[in-house]
């Protein structure tokens, strides 16, 4: 067994031993979904997300497409670090000066309490175990969304993600 494959297998096993649900995508060994739970004692607590992981053949070498992780990524880190350190840090300490969602960043800077309430509301509405399970059953891997929004006008405060 080659070193990159051994490392990948070990990292995936670590995730599963730490109670992360890992499900292969298209029977591939380098692509899988991981069930991620929001950090405890945060506005994201209780939220559940399905995170798609695609590993290069030469894993752990390579780059991470999320700049904030890529800047500090080292092959010394493993997938468990991503899910237990990097992703929670992104949620707990967002950077509103370089946002993906400008409306959410604006709300965070104007009224942090209202921003946190909106996050809790969205977690309750959209980030439940049932939501990720039903999405997987109702959608193909290629067509996660039909592009139509089901939000009410009250939800517009957080806005759409920027391209």
PASEBA-1860 file (N, C-alpha, C; in nm, 3 decimals):
! residues 163
1> XXXXXXXX> 0.085/-0.119/0.000/0.000/0.000/0.000/0.089/0.124/0.000 ~ 0.061/0.216/-0.087/0.143/0.337/-0.098/0.118/0.431/0.020 ~ 0.213/0.519/0.044/0.206/0.612/0.155/0.084/0.705/0.150 ~ 0.056/0.772/0.034/-0.063/0.858/0.032/-0.192/0.780/0.063 ~ -0.204/0.660/0.011/-0.324/0.580/0.036/-0.334/0.541/0.184 ~ -0.219/0.504/0.241/-0.217/0.468/0.383/-0.258/0.586/0.469 ~ -0.205/0.704/0.434/-0.236/0.825/0.509/-0.385/0.858/0.498 ~ -0.440/0.851/0.376/-0.581/0.880/0.355/-0.667/0.784/0.438
9> XXXXXXXX> -0.637/0.656/0.430/-0.714/0.556/0.503/-0.707/0.581/0.653 ~ -0.588/0.616/0.702/-0.570/0.643/0.844/-0.652/0.767/0.886 ~ -0.648/0.872/0.804/-0.721/0.994/0.837/-0.872/0.972/0.836 ~ -0.921/0.898/0.739/-1.065/0.869/0.734/-1.104/0.783/0.854 ~ -1.020/0.687/0.889/-1.048/0.603/1.006/-1.053/0.688/1.133 ~ -0.962/0.785/1.146/-0.963/0.875/1.262/-1.095/0.951/1.271 ~ -1.144/0.998/1.156/-1.272/1.069/1.156/-1.382/0.978/1.209 ~ -1.386/0.856/1.157/-1.493/0.763/1.198/-1.479/0.724/1.345
17> XXXXXXXX> -1.356/0.711/1.394/-1.335/0.677/1.536/-1.373/0.792/1.627 ~ -1.380/0.912/1.572/-1.422/1.029/1.650/-1.567/1.066/1.622 ~ -1.644/0.967/1.582/-1.790/0.979/1.565/-1.835/1.070/1.451 ~ -1.754/1.085/1.348/-1.798/1.154/1.228/-1.856/1.050/1.133 ~ -1.973/1.079/1.080/-2.032/0.991/0.980/-1.963/1.021/0.846 ~ -1.905/0.918/0.786/-1.834/0.933/0.659/-1.902/0.842/0.558 ~ -1.939/0.899/0.444/-2.006/0.820/0.341/-1.937/0.843/0.207 ~ -1.892/0.735/0.141/-1.825/0.750/0.012/-1.919/0.808/-0.093
25> XXXXXXXX> -1.862/0.880/-0.190/-1.937/0.935/-0.301/-1.901/0.854/-0.425 ~ -2.002/0.803/-0.493/-1.981/0.727/-0.617/-1.879/0.615/-0.601 ~ -1.878/0.547/-0.488/-1.786/0.436/-0.461/-1.640/0.475/-0.476 ~ -1.611/0.603/-0.466/-1.473/0.649/-0.479/-1.402/0.641/-0.346 ~ -1.270/0.636/-0.352/-1.192/0.633/-0.228/-1.135/0.770/-0.193 ~ -1.136/0.861/-0.288/-1.082/0.994/-0.264/-1.190/1.100/-0.247 ~ -1.316/1.061/-0.254/-1.425/1.157/-0.242/-1.532/1.098/-0.149 ~ -1.570/1.178/-0.050/-1.669/1.131/0.047/-1.733/1.250/0.116
33> XXXXXXXX> -1.845/1.225/0.180/-1.916/1.326/0.258/-1.891/1.300/0.406 ~ -1.876/1.407/0.481/-1.858/1.397/0.626/-1.967/1.479/0.691 ~ -2.031/1.422/0.790/-2.135/1.494/0.865/-2.066/1.578/0.971 ~ -2.086/1.710/0.960/-2.021/1.806/1.049/-2.126/1.870/1.138 ~ -2.100/1.875/1.268/-2.191/1.936/1.365/-2.134/2.070/1.410 ~ -2.223/2.168/1.427/-2.180/2.300/1.471/-2.114/2.294/1.607 ~ -2.019/2.383/1.632/-1.947/2.384/1.759/-2.041/2.401/1.879 ~ -2.012/2.327/1.984/-2.091/2.337/2.108/-2.077/2.477/2.168
41> XXXXXXXX> -2.180/2.518/2.238/-2.186/2.648/2.304/-2.163/2.764/2.206 ~ -2.215/2.748/2.085/-2.210/2.855/1.986/-2.348/2.869/1.923 ~ -2.366/2.971/1.842/-2.494/2.989/1.774/-2.518/2.877/1.672 ~ -2.413/2.803/1.636/-2.425/2.693/1.541/-2.453/2.559/1.607 ~ -2.455/2.555/1.740/-2.479/2.429/1.810/-2.615/2.371/1.768 ~ -2.615/2.244/1.740/-2.737/2.177/1.694/-2.746/2.170/1.543 ~ -2.667/2.250/1.473/-2.666/2.247/1.327/-2.585/2.128/1.276 ~ -2.630/2.070/1.165/-2.561/1.957/1.103/-2.546/1.986/0.955
49> XXXXXXXX> -2.424/1.968/0.902/-2.396/1.993/0.762/-2.326/1.872/0.700 ~ -2.351/1.853/0.573/-2.281/1.750/0.498/-2.171/1.821/0.420 ~ -2.045/1.786/0.450/-1.930/1.849/0.387/-1.868/1.751/0.288 ~ -1.855/1.792/0.162/-1.794/1.707/0.059/-1.644/1.723/0.065 ~ -1.573/1.612/0.075/-1.428/1.612/0.080/-1.377/1.542/-0.046 ~ -1.287/1.609/-0.119/-1.221/1.551/-0.236/-1.071/1.557/-0.212 ~ -1.009/1.442/-0.203/-0.865/1.437/-0.176/-0.788/1.411/-0.304 ~ -0.675/1.481/-0.322/-0.592/1.454/-0.440/-0.524/1.318/-0.424
57> XXXXXXXX> -0.481/1.260/-0.535/-0.412/1.131/-0.530/-0.289/1.136/-0.441 ~ -0.224/1.251/-0.433/-0.102/1.265/-0.354/-0.129/1.315/-0.212 ~ -0.253/1.301/-0.164/-0.286/1.345/-0.028/-0.183/1.286/0.070 ~ -0.132/1.364/0.165/-0.178/1.492/0.217/-0.115/1.614/0.150 ~ -0.034/1.595/0.049/0.018/1.710/-0.025/-0.094/1.770/-0.107 ~ -0.077/1.890/-0.151/-0.179/1.955/-0.231/-0.220/2.086/-0.168 ~ -0.335/2.136/-0.211/-0.384/2.261/-0.157/-0.529/2.244/-0.114 ~ -0.573/2.335/-0.033/-0.711/2.336/0.015/-0.777/2.455/-0.051
65> XXXXXXXX> -0.896/2.434/-0.110/-0.957/2.543/-0.187/-1.005/2.658/-0.101 ~ -1.021/2.639/0.027/-1.063/2.747/0.116/-0.938/2.821/0.161 ~ -0.921/2.946/0.117/-0.798/3.021/0.139/-0.751/3.021/0.284 ~ -0.842/3.040/0.376/-0.800/3.051/0.516/-0.737/2.922/0.565 ~ -0.783/2.809/0.518/-0.720/2.682/0.554/-0.593/2.662/0.473 ~ -0.598/2.693/0.345/-0.482/2.673/0.257/-0.361/2.751/0.307 ~ -0.382/2.871/0.362/-0.272/2.954/0.409/-0.196/2.888/0.523 ~ -0.264/2.811/0.606/-0.197/2.749/0.720/-0.190/2.597/0.707
73> XXXXXXXX> -0.229/2.542/0.593/-0.230/2.397/0.576/-0.088/2.342/0.569 ~ -0.072/2.231/0.632/0.055/2.158/0.629/0.019/2.010/0.625 ~ 0.100/1.929/0.556/0.074/1.785/0.556/0.077/1.723/0.696 ~ 0.127/1.799/0.794/0.125/1.748/0.932/-0.017/1.743/0.986 ~ -0.106/1.828/0.934/-0.245/1.825/0.977/-0.314/1.706/0.913 ~ -0.423/1.664/0.974/-0.502/1.557/0.915/-0.647/1.602/0.903 ~ -0.730/1.516/0.848/-0.871/1.553/0.829/-0.940/1.584/0.960 ~ -0.901/1.519/1.066/-0.960/1.547/1.196/-0.935/1.692/1.236
81> XXXXXXXX> -0.815/1.744/1.205/-0.787/1.886/1.232/-0.883/1.977/1.156 ~ -0.912/1.943/1.032/-1.002/2.024/0.951/-1.139/2.033/1.018 ~ -1.191/1.918/1.063/-1.326/1.915/1.118/-1.333/1.956/1.264 ~ -1.224/1.944/1.339/-1.230/1.980/1.480/-1.167/2.114/1.512 ~ -1.086/2.168/1.419/-1.021/2.296/1.445/-1.056/2.400/1.338 ~ -1.019/2.373/1.213/-1.034/2.473/1.109/-1.180/2.514/1.084 ~ -1.269/2.418/1.060/-1.409/2.454/1.031/-1.476/2.521/1.150 ~ -1.461/2.469/1.273/-1.520/2.542/1.386/-1.466/2.685/1.399
89> XXXXXXXX> -1.336/2.705/1.373/-1.279/2.839/1.381/-1.342/2.932/1.278 ~ -1.368/2.879/1.158/-1.434/2.962/1.056/-1.572/3.006/1.101 ~ -1.643/2.917/1.168/-1.778/2.952/1.215/-1.773/3.046/1.336 ~ -1.681/3.019/1.427/-1.676/3.097/1.551/-1.616/3.236/1.532 ~ -1.526/3.249/1.434/-1.457/3.376/1.413/-1.463/3.417/1.266 ~ -1.583/3.446/1.215/-1.593/3.484/1.074/-1.527/3.619/1.050 ~ -1.485/3.639/0.927/-1.420/3.765/0.890/-1.518/3.847/0.807 ~ -1.588/3.941/0.870/-1.688/4.018/0.795/-1.627/4.117/0.696
97> XXXXXXXX> -1.495/4.137/0.700/-1.434/4.228/0.604/-1.398/4.159/0.473 ~ -1.409/4.027/0.468/-1.383/3.951/0.346/-1.487/3.838/0.336 ~ -1.614/3.877/0.321/-1.722/3.779/0.333/-1.756/3.706/0.203 ~ -1.812/3.589/0.219/-1.876/3.520/0.107/-2.017/3.576/0.092 ~ -2.080/3.608/0.205/-2.215/3.660/0.207/-2.210/3.803/0.262 ~ -2.219/3.900/0.175/-2.206/4.040/0.214/-2.319/4.086/0.305 ~ -2.440/4.039/0.282/-2.553/4.081/0.365/-2.536/4.030/0.509 ~ -2.490/3.906/0.523/-2.467/3.851/0.657/-2.355/3.928/0.726
105> XXXXXXXX> -2.249/3.959/0.653/-2.138/4.035/0.711/-2.183/4.173/0.755 ~ -2.263/4.237/0.675/-2.314/4.369/0.709/-2.398/4.363/0.836 ~ -2.485/4.264/0.843/-2.568/4.248/0.963/-2.481/4.221/1.085 ~ -2.378/4.138/1.069/-2.289/4.107/1.180/-2.221/4.232/1.233 ~ -2.177/4.320/1.142/-2.108/4.442/1.185/-2.205/4.545/1.244 ~ -2.329/4.549/1.192/-2.428/4.647/1.240/-2.492/4.603/1.371 ~ -2.531/4.476/1.378/-2.608/4.429/1.492/-2.575/4.282/1.519 ~ -2.469/4.259/1.596/-2.421/4.122/1.620/-2.529/4.034/1.684
113> XXXXXXXX> -2.610/4.090/1.773/-2.715/4.011/1.838/-2.819/3.965/1.735 ~ -2.859/4.052/1.645/-2.955/4.013/1.542/-2.892/3.911/1.446 ~ -2.764/3.929/1.415/-2.691/3.834/1.330/-2.693/3.695/1.395 ~ -2.661/3.688/1.523/-2.658/3.560/1.593/-2.796/3.497/1.598 ~ -2.899/3.578/1.615/-3.035/3.526/1.615/-3.070/3.468/1.479 ~ -3.029/3.536/1.371/-3.055/3.488/1.235/-2.981/3.356/1.210 ~ -2.857/3.345/1.259/-2.782/3.220/1.244/-2.854/3.107/1.315 ~ -2.900/3.131/1.437/-2.973/3.028/1.512/-3.099/2.987/1.436
121> XXXXXXXX> -3.171/3.085/1.384/-3.293/3.059/1.308/-3.263/2.974/1.184 ~ -3.159/3.011/1.111/-3.123/2.935/0.991/-3.078/2.793/1.025 ~ -3.004/2.779/1.135/-2.964/2.644/1.178/-3.087/2.560/1.209 ~ -3.183/2.620/1.275/-3.306/2.549/1.309/-3.384/2.512/1.184 ~ -3.389/2.602/1.087/-3.466/2.576/0.966/-3.397/2.485/0.866 ~ -3.265/2.503/0.848/-3.197/2.439/0.736/-3.084/2.343/0.772 ~ -3.038/2.343/0.896/-2.921/2.262/0.930/-2.955/2.155/1.034 ~ -3.053/2.076/1.003/-3.091/1.966/1.090/-3.056/1.835/1.022
129> XXXXXXXX> -3.037/1.732/1.102/-3.004/1.599/1.048/-3.104/1.558/0.940 ~ -3.231/1.585/0.963/-3.334/1.549/0.865/-3.313/1.622/0.732 ~ -3.263/1.744/0.738/-3.241/1.823/0.617/-3.133/1.761/0.529 ~ -3.022/1.719/0.588/-2.915/1.662/0.505/-2.952/1.522/0.457 ~ -3.032/1.451/0.533/-3.076/1.319/0.491/-3.174/1.329/0.377 ~ -3.272/1.420/0.389/-3.372/1.433/0.283/-3.311/1.492/0.156 ~ -3.213/1.580/0.170/-3.146/1.636/0.053/-3.075/1.527/-0.024 ~ -3.010/1.437/0.046/-2.938/1.328/-0.021/-3.035/1.235/-0.093
137> XXXXXXXX> -3.150/1.213/-0.036/-3.248/1.123/-0.097/-3.320/1.187/-0.214 ~ -3.341/1.320/-0.208/-3.420/1.388/-0.310/-3.337/1.440/-0.426 ~ -3.205/1.455/-0.408/-3.122/1.518/-0.510/-3.014/1.423/-0.558 ~ -2.972/1.444/-0.682/-2.856/1.372/-0.730/-2.732/1.447/-0.685 ~ -2.614/1.387/-0.699/-2.491/1.454/-0.661/-2.465/1.578/-0.744 ~ -2.508/1.577/-0.868/-2.481/1.688/-0.958/-2.582/1.800/-0.943 ~ -2.704/1.771/-0.897/-2.810/1.871/-0.893/-2.863/1.883/-0.750 ~ -2.786/1.949/-0.664/-2.826/1.965/-0.525/-2.946/2.058/-0.513
145> XXXXXXXX> -2.954/2.160/-0.597/-3.059/2.259/-0.587/-3.120/2.285/-0.723 ~ -3.248/2.312/-0.721/-3.312/2.346/-0.849/-3.306/2.497/-0.875 ~ -3.237/2.569/-0.786/-3.219/2.712/-0.808/-3.335/2.795/-0.756 ~ -3.441/2.733/-0.706/-3.553/2.808/-0.654/-3.540/2.822/-0.504 ~ -3.574/2.937/-0.454/-3.564/2.964/-0.312/-3.698/2.938/-0.244 ~ -3.689/2.888/-0.121/-3.811/2.866/-0.043/-3.817/2.962/0.075 ~ -3.733/3.066/0.073/-3.727/3.159/0.184/-3.841/3.260/0.178 ~ -3.879/3.308/0.295/-3.978/3.415/0.301/-3.904/3.548/0.295
153> XXXXXXXX> -3.978/3.657/0.283/-3.914/3.788/0.275/-3.839/3.822/0.403 ~ -3.880/3.766/0.518/-3.808/3.789/0.643/-3.667/3.732/0.640 ~ -3.645/3.629/0.557/-3.515/3.564/0.550/-3.415/3.641/0.466 ~ -3.457/3.743/0.397/-3.370/3.813/0.304/-3.257/3.887/0.372 ~ -3.261/3.906/0.505/-3.157/3.980/0.574/-3.022/3.917/0.551 ~ -3.013/3.783/0.555/-2.885/3.716/0.539/-2.840/3.713/0.394 ~ -2.931/3.722/0.302/-2.899/3.732/0.160/-2.845/3.606/0.098 ~ -2.806/3.619/-0.027/-2.752/3.508/-0.106/-2.601/3.507/-0.096
161> XXX> -2.541/3.391/-0.113/-2.396/3.383/-0.117/-2.346/3.448/-0.245 ~ -2.233/3.518/-0.233/-2.173/3.580/-0.350/-2.108/3.472/-0.436 ~ -2.108/3.490/-0.568/-2.043/3.391/-0.654/-1.892/3.391/-0.637
END
